[in-house]
Amino acid sequence: MDKSLLAAALTLAMALVPTARAADLKILAGGSMTGPLKDLAPKFEQASGHKITIEFAGTPELIKQAASGAPFDAGFVPIEVMRSAEARAKFVEPAPIARVGYGVAVKAGAPKPDISTAEKFKDAMLKAQSFTLYPESASGAFVMKTFEKLGIVDAMKAKLTPQPNPAGIVTAVATGEAQYGVFLTHVLSAPGLEPPVPFPAELNNDLVFVGAVAASTANPGAARAFIDFLKSPEAIAVFKAKGVTPG
């Protein structure tokens, strides 16, 4: 075929392909992923043309929102959400996307605790004047279960300064409101705090975040594009920069 005719045919074919409809997506997300997703959201919007609104919440609230039947398009949530049968039914094929471990952080310039073994961790927590975390989350629940496992949960409850969101943990430690922040390491890796000390290996257990399209979404293609974007090299670079391990 003549090159000019081929070019004309291609132009006509492209003109006949309907323009993809930009979608407005509602995403449910774990509160501790606020930092990475606030960086990733505009990148996804720019690359895809879709618009997203992200509802950040702790695990109990995420379960409630998913199970309620209220419309949403995709989720990037702690795996604990999927352990609720009602919530799990609202997602299609959830799969791991990222994970992060736990640690203890102090105000910038303050001495770090020695928590290199379970016994040293227990001793440091019992000697702490105060600590803070976000109780209404899978991460907060894990920390309290760890204290329970060590037989110190009642003593620690008396020292707890609870926060309504992960950002509150950083503020409380940086201002001296609480001596220790005990939470996910990527949340504690923040200005005003010393780099967090990881939990000892025998106590640590990564929190896994899964991504999934909502079963009832009206925009399955766009929702899938968002989940796929979270696995892209660009997203992986952001996760790593924020102290989150992809995969």
FENRA-V568624 format. One record per residue. N is the residue number from 1. BURIAL is + if it has 24 or more other C-alpha atoms within 12 Angstrom, else -. Layout:
n burial
N BURIAL
N BURIAL
This chain:
n burial
1 -
2 -
3 -
4 -
5 -
6 -
7 -
8 -
9 -
10 -
11 -
12 -
13 -
14 -
15 -
16 -
17 -
18 -
19 -
20 -
21 -
22 -
23 +
24 +
25 +
26 +
27 +
28 +
29 +
30 +
31 +
32 +
33 +
34 +
35 +
36 +
37 +
38 +
39 -
40 +
41 +
42 -
43 -
44 +
45 +
46 -
47 -
48 +
49 -
50 +
51 +
52 +
53 +
54 +
55 +
56 +
57 +
58 +
59 +
60 +
61 +
62 +
63 +
64 -
65 +
66 +
67 +
68 -
69 -
70 -
71 +
72 +
73 +
74 +
75 +
76 +
77 +
78 +
79 +
80 +
81 +
82 +
83 -
84 -
85 -
86 -
87 +
88 +
89 -
90 +
91 +
92 +
93 -
94 +
95 +
96 +
97 +
98 +
99 +
100 +
101 +
102 +
103 +
104 +
105 +
106 +
107 +
108 +
109 -
110 -
111 -
112 +
113 +
114 +
115 +
116 -
117 -
118 -
119 -
120 -
121 +
122 +
123 -
124 +
125 +
126 +
127 -
128 +
129 -
130 +
131 +
132 +
133 +
134 +
135 +
136 +
137 +
138 +
139 +
140 +
141 +
142 +
143 +
144 +
145 -
146 +
147 +
148 -
149 -
150 +
151 -
152 +
153 -
154 -
155 -
156 +
157 +
158 -
159 +
160 +
161 +
162 +
163 +
164 -
165 +
166 +
167 +
168 +
169 +
170 +
171 +
172 +
173 +
174 +
175 -
176 +
177 +
178 +
179 +
180 +
181 +
182 +
183 +
184 +
185 +
186 +
187 +
188 +
189 +
190 +
191 -
192 -
193 +
194 +
195 +
196 +
197 +
198 +
199 +
200 -
201 -
202 -
203 +
204 +
205 +
206 +
207 +
208 +
209 +
210 +
211 +
212 +
213 +
214 +
215 +
216 -
217 +
218 -
219 +
220 +
221 -
222 +
223 +
224 +
225 +
226 +
227 +
228 +
229 +
230 +
231 +
232 -
233 -
234 -
235 +
236 +
237 -
238 +
239 +
240 -
241 -
242 +
243 +
244 +
245 +
246 +
247 -
